[in-house]
Amino acid sequence: MTQFQADLTSVAYLVAAVLFILSLRGLSSPETSRKGNIFGMVGMVIAVVTTVLNPEVVSYDWIIGALIVGGLIGYIIARKIAMTAMPQLVAAFHSLVGLAAVLVAASAFLDPVSFGIANKMGQIYAASRVEMSLGAAIGAITFSGSIIAFAKLNGNMSGAPILLPGRHVLNALMGLAIIGLIGAFSMSDGAASGGGDLMWYIIGLSFIIGFLLIIPIGGADMPVVVSMLNSYSGWAAAGIGFTLGNTALIVTGALVGSSGAILSYIMCKGMNRSFISVILGGFGGDSAAASAGGQVETRPVKQGSAEDAAFIMKNAGKVIIVPGYGMAVAQAQHALKEMCDLLKEEGVDVKYAIHPVAGRMPGHMNVLLAEANVPYDEVFELEDINSEFSQADVAFVIGANDVTNPSAKTDPQSPIFGMPVLDVEKAKTVLFIKRSLGSGYAGVENELFFRDNTMMLFSDAKKMTEEIVKAL
């Protein structure tokens, strides 16, 4: 590669990095998210084209084949995937990033001379051993952890915590073993001295601990897990970027890793949970077990119909909509938008209240409402709208269970005590669409069901909302 080509590549990667930063900036707000997506796509095209056209590429057969196969798979998934399945899709994509990091690290380890990270004797440079082993370890943890997250989100395995005996001690020992192996591999000279076996031990243990880390985490913590795995995938990519000497991969991985870590912190704050407590797992485990034990709530509730709900909301001055995972599962966002349009025609002030961990991934509800063309200026986050519930005539809760549970504020014995929740119980009337009185994903019974100002609308969210639309 000539100096001019090297400079041109550096400039192209710099432009791609700037576009990625602008993409993250754009994605921080619903109003600019479309522009942020465009910046990200253009940046990725520049990064991929620059890498593919690198003069050091000796053959395009596998590259072109991979681009065609990968592009085709991505296109089919993008066309067919339902918005409700987006959380598990994100988890699945994280697993692919982790696996790619492991495969690249393994390839570089097996042929370090071709990768330019070893001398002619095949002795891998010290810095490369550190980068390679860290990238492989984080990538393996990301891959196996994301597989479990996908299975939990997709319903292939229970969302309840699976608490293995002695799991904390086991995880700690395995974590220390991985750190020790990385240190030993870094101080060896790789395959040339027999230390190469350590690399496979690092990858193997990392795969195992990825499973063990995510299995005990309950479904209520899944938004944090998704953002956490997002961060892991970024750091894995950055580590491999150093191994490959690819600036764009280093910058992109660092951006993803840091933004994912910040998002994990925001999610934890939204649940009043520490990052360590999420990793230790078990959120809602006791309550979930109690529910599984067959305890059935016998307290009476006030039950209403679609006609009742339509009459109450039509005569209200202010209605606050609280969407949750039940809306996502029923794909009721379009019917909900139609209902709100009819209410606004009657002069009703309509707003939407979003809890930071509503759904199964960060921003899940915002994406679904955007898909239904809900105006951005009608959608508010918890801290911006919570004070308005006391002035609202109606709080219309559509499948949001744990994030509306008053016991988070009143019951010190509740597993979710201290978690910031939406103050829906302060509205004059609470209309709550739910299939049954069952607990939410955290396995905690919702005290809101039994309040005097709550009317339960037992039905599928989409069906009930459509019936309300007809009644309006």
Secondary structure, 3 states (H helix, E strand, C coil): CCHHHHHHHHHHHHHHHHHHHHHHHHHCCHHHHHHHHHHHHHHHHHHHHHHHCCCCCCCCHHHHHHHHHHHHHHHHHHHHCCHHHHHHHHHHHHHHHHHHHHHHHHHHHHCHHHHCCECCCCCECHHHHHHHHHHHHHHHHHHHHHHHHHHHHHCCCCCCCCCCCCHHHHHHHHHHHHHHHHHHHHHCCHHHHCCCHHHHHHHHHHHHHHHHHHCCCCHHHHHHHHHHHHHHHHHHHHHHHHHHCCHHHHHHHHHHHHHHHHHHHHHHHHCCCCHHHHHHCCCCHHHHHHHHCCCCCCCCCCECCHHHHHHHHHCCCEEEEEECHHHHHHCCHHHHHHHHHHHHHCCCEEEEEECCCCCCCCCHHHHHHHHCCCCHHHEEEHHHHHHHHHHCCEEEEECCCHHHCCHHHHCCCCCCCCCCCCCHHHCCEEEEEECCCCCCCCCCCCHHHHCCCEEEEECCHHHHHHHHHHHC
